[in-house]
């Protein structure tokens, strides 16, 4: 049974270097606030599997791309599932938590996502464009991303990369959720400065768009970030659904909104660590 103050193992890589962001600052701030409600220990992702016993829940936050520690993450995941360890976010995510296959699945299902294929036979599905984005299926933080002309696509479409038209979008916008509840939105007015973010006044139509992907993922609890771009026709297209360890850009928020997010996160974690809410039953496949 959980103790009066739940015990949390908070997984983060405070030394991870991210372009345009300081992950460590975010986790230092969050853990300083969470300590008022939980008995808390921090650990590096390489140590999580060995240390997770004895905690009421494990919180995976700014641990960096899984690619940097794939074997350790796979071991952590397997051991957590076998032991029934409560991991936040739960290991049921169907989006980035399981790789990039979801972009292909959502394209095939007709969702408002940047059209994505991985085989030469499906290139005709994509709208005509002068340039295309090619990125690894297991990519993260734009690692391995290339922009190429159409003439090069045939040789690259080998099944291990994703191919998308290069969309001339007006801006990128992100919608942040705790459990199924919308918290705030941020956008980058200048497409060339992805991480120079400002608060974004989300409309009802914007939130309807974002909730389609939250509902599709059916995570049940946890933090999710819906990344989208404003297409030339004025509509939104999904860029990414981050359900593993989304960076939150809390430093871009006014203090009141930041406090509101922390309160929602704390309440969700408390319910989860006390087993008052449970992850959905369907477990996402491990990354190949």
Secondary structure, 3 states (H helix, E strand, C coil): CCCCCCEEEEECCCCCCECCECHHHHHHHHHHHHCCCCEEEEECHHHHHHHCCCCCEEEECCCCCHHHHHHHHHHHHHHHHHHCCCEECCCCCCCHHHCCHHHHHHHHCCCCECCEEEEHHHHHHCCCCCEEEEEECCCCCCCCCEEEEHHHHHHHCEEEEEEEECCCCCCEEEEEEECCEEEEEEEECCCCCCCCCEECCCCHHHHHHHHHHHHHHCCCCCEEEEEEEECCCCCEEEEEEECCCCCCCHHHCCHHHHHHHHHHHHHHHHHHHCCCCCCCCCCCCCCC
